[in-house]
Amino acid sequence: MNMKSTSKFISLILRHKPETIGISLDEHGWADVQELIEGINALGGHHLDRELLEEIVRTDEKGRYSFNEDHTLIRANQGHSVNVDVELEEKTPPAVLYHGTGEKYVPSIDE
């Protein structure tokens, strides 16, 4: 598997289905890096080591992931369907807020 598909799989795990590889997220969405690597490799289909994981996080164009200070924990920064608090500062939105998307998605966004 290539880096892009591995990154998408990591996103699935860290945002939606950590149970896919038998791991859990803490209340702030953090997962143990070693458990993530071992879980992905045990499942098969993707190969992940620390070097590749560091590269995925460093080069991700959308900044999807972050490590804690000593790189022992990793989390997705947004877009979770599981209940986590990623500790973002709450801000008041401006009076007019724009969202760029395709027209076919407008009804679901309006909901």
DSSP file (Angstrom, degrees, kcal/mol; ACC not computed):
  #  RESIDUE AA STRUCTURE BP1 BP2  ACC     N-H-->O    O-->H-N    N-H-->O    O-->H-N    TCO  KAPPA ALPHA  PHI   PSI    X-CA   Y-CA   Z-CA
    1    1 A M              0   0    0      0, 0.0    46,-0.2     0, 0.0     2,-0.1   0.000 360.0 360.0 360.0 150.5    0.0    0.0    0.0
    2    2 A N     >  -     0   0    0      1,-0.1     4,-2.1    44,-0.0     5,-0.2  -0.381 360.0-101.3 -91.6 173.1    1.2    3.5   -0.6
    3    3 A M  H  > S+     0   0    0      1,-0.2     4,-2.6     2,-0.2     5,-0.2   0.874 118.5  55.0 -62.0 -39.1    1.5    6.4    1.8
    4    4 A K  H  > S+     0   0    0      1,-0.2     4,-2.1     2,-0.2    -1,-0.2   0.924 110.1  44.5 -62.8 -45.1   -1.7    8.1    0.7
    5    5 A S  H  > S+     0   0    0      2,-0.2     4,-2.0     1,-0.2    -1,-0.2   0.871 113.3  51.5 -69.3 -34.5   -3.9    5.0    1.4
    6    6 A T  H  X S+     0   0    0     -4,-2.1     4,-2.4     2,-0.2    -2,-0.2   0.907 109.0  51.3 -66.1 -40.8   -2.1    4.3    4.7
    7    7 A S  H  X S+     0   0    0     -4,-2.6     4,-2.3     1,-0.2    -2,-0.2   0.903 109.2  50.2 -61.6 -41.9   -2.8    7.9    5.7
    8    8 A K  H  X S+     0   0    0     -4,-2.1     4,-2.2     2,-0.2    -1,-0.2   0.884 110.1  50.5 -63.5 -38.3   -6.5    7.5    4.8
    9    9 A F  H  X S+     0   0    0     -4,-2.0     4,-2.2     2,-0.2    -2,-0.2   0.906 109.1  50.6 -67.0 -40.7   -6.6    4.3    6.9
   10   10 A I  H  X S+     0   0    0     -4,-2.4     4,-3.1     1,-0.2     5,-0.3   0.906 109.0  52.8 -60.8 -41.6   -5.0    6.1    9.9
   11   11 A S  H  X S+     0   0    0     -4,-2.3     4,-2.1     1,-0.2     5,-0.4   0.918 107.4  51.2 -60.4 -44.4   -7.7    8.9    9.5
   12   12 A L  H  X>S+     0   0    0     -4,-2.2     5,-2.9     1,-0.2     4,-2.0   0.922 114.6  43.9 -57.1 -45.1  -10.4    6.3    9.6
   13   13 A I  H  <5S+     0   0    0     -4,-2.2    -2,-0.2     3,-0.2    -1,-0.2   0.947 118.4  41.0 -66.9 -49.9   -9.0    4.8   12.8
   14   14 A L  H  <5S+     0   0    0     -4,-3.1    62,-0.4     1,-0.2    -1,-0.2   0.691 126.2  33.1 -78.2 -18.9   -8.3    8.1   14.6
   15   15 A R  H  <5S-     0   0    0     -4,-2.1    66,-2.5    -5,-0.3    67,-1.1   0.737 136.6  -0.3-104.5 -28.9  -11.5    9.9   13.6
   16   16 A H  T  <5S+     0   0    0     -4,-2.0    -3,-0.2    -5,-0.4     3,-0.1   0.733 123.9  27.3-132.5 -43.5  -14.1    7.1   13.4
   17   17 A K    > < +     0   0    0     -5,-2.9     3,-1.7     1,-0.1     4,-0.3  -0.524  44.8 155.8-138.0  68.0  -13.2    3.5   14.1
   18   18 A P  G > >S+     0   0    0      0, 0.0     5,-2.0     0, 0.0     3,-1.4   0.809  76.5  69.3 -62.0 -26.4  -10.3    2.9   16.5
   19   19 A E  G > 5S+     0   0    0      1,-0.3     3,-1.0     3,-0.2     5,-0.1   0.688  77.2  82.5 -65.7 -17.2  -11.8   -0.5   17.3
   20   20 A T  G < 5S+     0   0    0     -3,-1.7    -1,-0.3     1,-0.3    -7,-0.0   0.851 107.4  25.7 -54.7 -35.8  -11.0   -1.6   13.7
   21   21 A I  G < 5S-     0   0    0     -3,-1.4    -1,-0.3    -4,-0.3    -2,-0.2   0.200 121.1-101.7-115.1  14.2   -7.4   -2.4   15.0
   22   22 A G  T < 5S+     0   0    0     -3,-1.0     2,-0.2     1,-0.3    -3,-0.2   0.792  81.2 119.9  75.8  29.0   -8.3   -3.0   18.6
   23   23 A I      < -     0   0    0     -5,-2.0     2,-0.3    13,-0.0    -1,-0.3  -0.739  47.1-145.2-116.5 171.1   -7.2    0.3   20.1
   24   24 A S        -     0   0    0     -2,-0.2     8,-0.4    -3,-0.1     2,-0.3  -0.932   9.5-131.4-131.7 159.3   -9.1    3.1   21.9
   25   25 A L        -     0   0    0     -2,-0.3     6,-0.2     6,-0.1    50,-0.1  -0.827  22.8-125.1-104.8 146.3   -8.8    6.8   22.1
   26   26 A D    >   -     0   0    0      4,-2.3     3,-2.2    -2,-0.3    -1,-0.1  -0.207  45.7 -81.8 -78.9-176.8   -8.7    8.8   25.3
   27   27 A E  T 3  S+     0   0    0      1,-0.3    58,-2.6     2,-0.1    -1,-0.1   0.672 132.6  48.6 -63.6 -16.7  -11.1   11.6   26.0
   28   28 A H  T 3  S-     0   0    0     56,-0.2    -1,-0.3     2,-0.1    56,-0.1   0.256 122.3-102.0-106.2  10.6   -9.1   14.0   23.9
   29   29 A G  S <  S+     0   0    0     -3,-2.2    47,-0.4     1,-0.3     2,-0.2   0.502  71.1 147.8  87.2   4.8   -8.7   11.7   20.9
   30   30 A W        -     0   0    0     45,-0.1    -4,-2.3    43,-0.1     2,-0.3  -0.519  25.4-169.8 -77.9 139.7   -5.1   10.6   21.7
   31   31 A A  E     -A   74   0A   0     43,-2.7    43,-2.3    -2,-0.2     2,-0.3  -0.947  32.8-102.2-123.5 148.5   -4.0    7.1   20.7
   32   32 A D  E  >  -A   73   0A   0     -8,-0.4     4,-2.3    -2,-0.3    41,-0.2  -0.559  27.2-142.8 -69.1 126.4   -0.8    5.4   21.7
   33   33 A V  H  > S+     0   0    0     39,-2.7     4,-2.6    -2,-0.3     5,-0.2   0.910  98.9  49.2 -59.6 -45.9    1.6    5.5   18.7
   34   34 A Q  H  > S+     0   0    0     38,-0.4     4,-2.7     1,-0.2    -1,-0.2   0.894 111.2  49.5 -64.5 -39.4    3.0    2.0   19.3
   35   35 A E  H  > S+     0   0    0      2,-0.2     4,-2.7     1,-0.2    -1,-0.2   0.889 110.8  51.4 -65.1 -38.6   -0.5    0.5   19.6
   36   36 A L  H  X S+     0   0    0     -4,-2.3     4,-2.5     2,-0.2     5,-0.2   0.951 112.5  45.0 -61.0 -50.0   -1.5    2.2   16.4
   37   37 A I  H  X S+     0   0    0     -4,-2.6     4,-2.3     1,-0.2    11,-0.3   0.940 116.6  44.9 -60.2 -49.1    1.5    0.9   14.5
   38   38 A E  H  X S+     0   0    0     -4,-2.7     4,-2.3     1,-0.2    -1,-0.2   0.894 113.1  51.1 -64.3 -40.1    1.1   -2.6   15.9
   39   39 A G  H  X S+     0   0    0     -4,-2.7     4,-1.6    -5,-0.2    -1,-0.2   0.907 111.4  46.6 -65.2 -42.7   -2.6   -2.7   15.3
   40   40 A I  H  X S+     0   0    0     -4,-2.5     4,-1.3    -5,-0.2     6,-0.5   0.924 114.9  46.8 -65.2 -44.1   -2.3   -1.6   11.7
   41   41 A N  H  < S+     0   0    0     -4,-2.3    -2,-0.2    -5,-0.2    -1,-0.2   0.866 110.2  53.0 -67.5 -35.6    0.5   -4.1   11.0
   42   42 A A  H  < S+     0   0    0     -4,-2.3    -1,-0.2     1,-0.2    -2,-0.2   0.844 106.1  53.9 -68.0 -33.0   -1.4   -7.0   12.7
   43   43 A L  H  < S-     0   0    0     -4,-1.6    -1,-0.2    -5,-0.2    -2,-0.2   0.835 103.0-145.4 -70.4 -32.2   -4.5   -6.3   10.6
   44   44 A G     <  +     0   0    0     -4,-1.3    -1,-0.1     2,-0.3    -2,-0.1  -0.047  68.3  86.4  85.7 166.1   -2.5   -6.6    7.3
   45   45 A G  S    S+     0   0    0     -4,-0.1     2,-0.3   -44,-0.0    -4,-0.1   0.016  93.4  53.1  93.2 -28.9   -3.0   -4.7    4.1
   46   46 A H        -     0   0    0     -6,-0.5     2,-0.5    -5,-0.1    -2,-0.3  -0.977  68.6-148.4-134.6 147.7   -0.9   -1.8    5.3
   47   47 A H        +     0   0    0     -2,-0.3     2,-0.4   -46,-0.2   -41,-0.1  -0.984  22.2 177.1-116.6 128.7    2.6   -1.6    6.6
   48   48 A L        +     0   0    0     -2,-0.5     2,-0.3   -11,-0.3    -7,-0.1  -0.995   8.0 168.3-133.4 133.2    3.4    1.1    9.1
   49   49 A D     >  -     0   0    0     -2,-0.4     4,-2.4     1,-0.0     5,-0.2  -0.840  50.8 -97.0-129.6 173.8    6.5    2.0   11.1
   50   50 A R  H  > S+     0   0    0     -2,-0.3     4,-2.7     1,-0.2     5,-0.2   0.880 121.2  54.6 -60.8 -39.7    7.5    5.0   13.1
   51   51 A E  H  > S+     0   0    0      1,-0.2     4,-1.9     2,-0.2    -1,-0.2   0.926 111.0  44.3 -61.8 -45.6    9.4    6.6   10.2
   52   52 A L  H  > S+     0   0    0      2,-0.2     4,-2.6     1,-0.2    -1,-0.2   0.910 112.9  51.9 -66.0 -41.6    6.5    6.4    7.8
   53   53 A L  H  X S+     0   0    0     -4,-2.4     4,-2.4     1,-0.2     5,-0.2   0.922 109.0  50.3 -61.0 -44.4    4.1    7.6   10.5
   54   54 A E  H  X S+     0   0    0     -4,-2.7     4,-2.5     1,-0.2    -1,-0.2   0.902 111.9  48.7 -59.5 -41.2    6.3   10.7   11.2
   55   55 A E  H  X S+     0   0    0     -4,-1.9     4,-2.4    -5,-0.2    -2,-0.2   0.904 109.4  51.8 -67.0 -41.4    6.4   11.4    7.4
   56   56 A I  H  X S+     0   0    0     -4,-2.6     4,-1.0     2,-0.2    -2,-0.2   0.935 114.1  43.2 -60.0 -47.1    2.7   11.1    7.1
   57   57 A V  H  < S+     0   0    0     -4,-2.4     3,-0.4     1,-0.2     8,-0.2   0.927 116.1  48.0 -65.3 -44.7    2.1   13.6    9.9
   58   58 A R  H  < S+     0   0    0     -4,-2.5    -2,-0.2    -5,-0.2    -1,-0.2   0.849 119.4  36.8 -65.9 -36.2    4.8   16.0    8.7
   59   59 A T  H  < S+     0   0    0     -4,-2.4     2,-0.3    -5,-0.2    -1,-0.2   0.456  78.2 126.6-101.9  -1.1    3.7   16.1    5.1
   60   60 A D    ><  -     0   0    0     -4,-1.0     3,-1.3    -3,-0.4     5,-0.1  -0.423  51.5-149.6 -63.6 120.0   -0.1   15.9    5.4
   61   61 A E  T 3  S+     0   0    0     -2,-0.3    -1,-0.2     1,-0.3    -3,-0.0   0.774  93.9  44.7 -63.3 -28.8   -1.4   18.9    3.4
   62   62 A K  T 3  S-     0   0    0     -3,-0.0    -1,-0.3     0, 0.0    -2,-0.1   0.404 105.9-122.1 -98.1   2.2   -4.4   19.4    5.6
   63   63 A G    <   +     0   0    0     -3,-1.3    14,-0.1    -6,-0.1    -2,-0.1   0.915  51.0 162.0  60.1  44.0   -2.7   19.0    8.9
   64   64 A R        +     0   0    0     12,-0.1    13,-3.5    13,-0.1    14,-0.4   0.770  53.5  41.7 -67.9 -27.5   -5.0   16.1    9.9
   65   65 A Y  E     -B   76   0A   0     11,-0.3     2,-0.3    -8,-0.2    11,-0.2  -0.806  56.9-173.0-125.5 157.8   -2.8   14.7   12.7
   66   66 A S  E     -B   75   0A   0      9,-2.1     9,-2.0    -2,-0.3     2,-0.3  -0.992  13.7-142.1-146.4 153.0   -0.7   15.8   15.6
   67   67 A F  E     -B   74   0A   0     -2,-0.3     7,-0.2     7,-0.2     2,-0.1  -0.721  25.5-113.8-102.0 157.3    1.7   14.2   18.0
   68   68 A N    >   -     0   0    0      5,-1.7     3,-1.4    -2,-0.3    -1,-0.1  -0.247  52.2 -81.4 -74.7-179.0    2.1   15.0   21.7
   69   69 A E  T 3  S+     0   0    0      1,-0.3    -2,-0.1     2,-0.1    -1,-0.1   0.862 131.0  36.7 -58.3 -41.4    5.5   16.6   22.7
   70   70 A D  T 3  S-     0   0    0      0, 0.0    -1,-0.3     0, 0.0     0, 0.0   0.300 108.2-119.6 -98.2  11.4    7.4   13.3   23.0
   71   71 A H  S <  S+     0   0    0     -3,-1.4    -2,-0.1     2,-0.1     3,-0.1   0.775  81.4 118.0  59.7  30.4    5.6   11.7   20.0
   72   72 A T  S    S+     0   0    0      1,-0.1   -39,-2.7   -39,-0.1   -38,-0.4   0.607  72.6  45.8 -95.5 -15.7    4.2    8.8   22.0
   73   73 A L  E     -A   32   0A   0    -41,-0.2    -5,-1.7   -40,-0.1     2,-0.3  -0.937  65.3-172.5-126.9 150.1    0.6    9.8   21.3
   74   74 A I  E     +AB  31  67A   0    -43,-2.3   -43,-2.7    -2,-0.3     2,-0.3  -0.972   5.7 174.6-137.9 150.9   -1.1   10.8   18.1
   75   75 A R  E     - B   0  66A   0     -9,-2.0    -9,-2.1    -2,-0.3     2,-0.3  -0.989  35.7-107.4-150.8 159.7   -4.6   12.1   17.3
   76   76 A A  E     - B   0  65A   0    -62,-0.4   -11,-0.3   -47,-0.4   -12,-0.1  -0.695  28.5-141.6 -80.3 141.7   -6.6   13.4   14.4
   77   77 A N        -     0   0    0    -13,-3.5     2,-0.3    -2,-0.3   -12,-0.1   0.694  70.0 -12.5 -82.6 -19.1   -7.1   17.2   14.8
   78   78 A Q  S    S+     0   0    0    -14,-0.4    -1,-0.1     1,-0.1     0, 0.0  -0.977  95.9  67.7-166.0 171.9  -10.7   17.3   13.6
   79   79 A G        +     0   0    0     -2,-0.3     2,-0.1     1,-0.2    -1,-0.1   0.709  57.9 165.1  82.8  22.1  -13.6   15.6   11.9
   80   80 A H        -     0   0    0      1,-0.1    -1,-0.2    -4,-0.1   -64,-0.2  -0.448  30.7-171.3 -74.0 141.8  -14.3   12.9   14.6
   81   81 A S  S    S+     0   0    0    -66,-2.5     2,-0.3    -2,-0.1   -65,-0.2   0.451  75.0  76.6-102.3  -7.9  -17.5   10.9   14.5
   82   82 A V  S    S-     0   0    0    -67,-1.1     2,-0.9     1,-0.0    -2,-0.1  -0.735 101.7 -96.0 -96.3 153.4  -16.6    9.5   18.0
   83   83 A N        +     0   0    0     -2,-0.3     2,-0.3     2,-0.0   -54,-0.2  -0.578  65.0 141.3 -77.7 105.6  -17.0   11.7   21.0
   84   84 A V        -     0   0    0     -2,-0.9     2,-0.6   -56,-0.1   -56,-0.2  -0.967  46.9-135.5-138.9 156.2  -13.7   13.4   21.8
   85   85 A D        -     0   0    0    -58,-2.6    -2,-0.0    -2,-0.3     0, 0.0  -0.927  14.5-172.6-111.6 103.2  -12.6   16.9   23.0
   86   86 A V        -     0   0    0     -2,-0.6   -58,-0.1    -9,-0.1    -1,-0.1   0.254  43.7-117.7 -84.7  15.5   -9.6   18.0   20.9
   87   87 A E        +     0   0    0      1,-0.2     2,-0.3     0, 0.0    -1,-0.1   0.829  51.6 168.1  58.9  40.0   -9.2   21.0   23.2
   88   88 A L        -     0   0    0      1,-0.1     2,-0.3     0, 0.0    -1,-0.2  -0.609  42.2-106.0 -82.3 145.5   -9.8   23.7   20.6
   89   89 A E        -     0   0    0     -2,-0.3     2,-0.3     1,-0.1    -1,-0.1  -0.549  34.6-124.1 -71.3 129.3  -10.3   27.2   21.8
   90   90 A E        -     0   0    0     -2,-0.3     2,-0.3    -3,-0.0    -1,-0.1  -0.592  35.8-179.5 -77.2 132.5  -13.9   28.2   21.5
   91   91 A K        -     0   0    0     -2,-0.3     0, 0.0     0, 0.0     0, 0.0  -0.944  32.3-112.0-131.9 153.2  -14.4   31.3   19.4
   92   92 A T        -     0   0    0     -2,-0.3    -2,-0.0     1,-0.0     0, 0.0  -0.730  39.3-126.8 -81.8 126.0  -17.4   33.4   18.3
   93   93 A P        -     0   0    0      0, 0.0     4,-0.1     0, 0.0    -1,-0.0  -0.311  28.3 -98.4 -70.7 158.0  -17.9   33.1   14.6
   94   94 A P        -     0   0    0      0, 0.0     3,-0.1     0, 0.0     0, 0.0  -0.231  37.0-102.3 -68.3 166.7  -18.2   36.2   12.4
   95   95 A A  S    S+     0   0    0      1,-0.2     2,-0.5     2,-0.0     0, 0.0   0.851 113.9  36.6 -60.3 -35.8  -21.6   37.5   11.4
   96   96 A V  S    S-     0   0    0      2,-0.0     2,-0.4     0, 0.0    -1,-0.2  -0.982  73.6-177.7-121.3 127.3  -21.1   36.0    7.9
   97   97 A L        -     0   0    0     -2,-0.5     2,-0.3    -4,-0.1    -2,-0.0  -0.989  10.0-154.4-128.7 127.5  -19.3   32.7    7.6
   98   98 A Y        -     0   0    0     -2,-0.4     2,-0.4     2,-0.0    -2,-0.0  -0.765   5.5-166.9-103.8 146.8  -18.6   31.0    4.2
   99   99 A H        -     0   0    0     -2,-0.3     2,-0.5     2,-0.1    -2,-0.0  -0.973  15.0-143.0-132.3 117.7  -18.1   27.3    3.6
  100  100 A G        +     0   0    0     -2,-0.4     2,-0.3     0, 0.0    -2,-0.0  -0.697  43.9 128.4 -83.5 123.5  -16.6   26.1    0.3
  101  101 A T        -     0   0    0     -2,-0.5     2,-0.2     0, 0.0    -2,-0.1  -0.973  60.3 -78.0-161.0 169.5  -18.2   22.9   -0.9
  102  102 A G    >   -     0   0    0     -2,-0.3     3,-1.8     1,-0.1     4,-0.4  -0.495  42.9-118.3 -74.6 148.7  -19.8   21.2   -3.9
  103  103 A E  G >  S+     0   0    0      1,-0.3     3,-1.3     2,-0.2    -1,-0.1   0.809 109.8  65.1 -59.1 -32.7  -23.5   22.1   -4.5
  104  104 A K  G 3  S+     0   0    0      1,-0.3    -1,-0.3     2,-0.1     4,-0.3   0.708 101.7  51.2 -66.8 -16.7  -24.7   18.5   -4.0
  105  105 A Y  G <> S+     0   0    0     -3,-1.8     4,-1.9     1,-0.1    -1,-0.3   0.534  82.8  92.5 -94.9  -7.8  -23.6   18.7   -0.3
  106  106 A V  H <> S+     0   0    0     -3,-1.3     4,-2.9    -4,-0.4     5,-0.2   0.908  81.8  53.3 -56.1 -48.8  -25.4   22.0    0.5
  107  107 A P  H  > S+     0   0    0      0, 0.0     4,-1.4     0, 0.0    -1,-0.2   0.907 110.9  46.1 -56.6 -42.0  -28.6   20.3    1.8
  108  108 A S  H  4 S+     0   0    0     -4,-0.3    -2,-0.2    -3,-0.2    -3,-0.1   0.856 113.5  49.5 -71.0 -31.6  -26.7   18.1    4.3
  109  109 A I  H  < S+     0   0    0     -4,-1.9    -1,-0.2     1,-0.2    -3,-0.2   0.901 107.1  55.1 -69.4 -40.7  -24.6   21.0    5.5
  110  110 A D  H  <        0   0    0     -4,-2.9    -2,-0.2     1,-0.3    -1,-0.2   0.825 360.0 360.0 -60.6 -31.5  -27.7   23.1    5.9
  111  111 A E     <        0   0    0     -4,-1.4    -1,-0.3    -5,-0.2    -2,-0.2   0.511 360.0 360.0 -64.6 360.0  -29.2   20.4    8.2
